[in-house]
């Protein structure tokens, strides 16, 4: 389960938001994000010819983007990942 790192006051959350904003504006982040979004774009199915294949490919891409964003947020310390048993 992912959640924002808890704070004791509003300014803590504002600081986390500022950290995330700064991180996501960096050239390194943008290049890696672009690579994830366009991963395997050259082999994506044509939605007209293969609607279910295109939907499957788009779902895989959406999962990859979500995984990337969550990993980045954990890496910079604004989100935690807790395993629920």
Secondary structure, 3 states (H helix, E strand, C coil): CEEECCCCCHHHHHHHHHHHHHHHCCHHHHHHHHHHHCCCHHHCCCCCCCHHHHHHHHHHHHHHHHHHHHHHHHHHCCEEECCCC
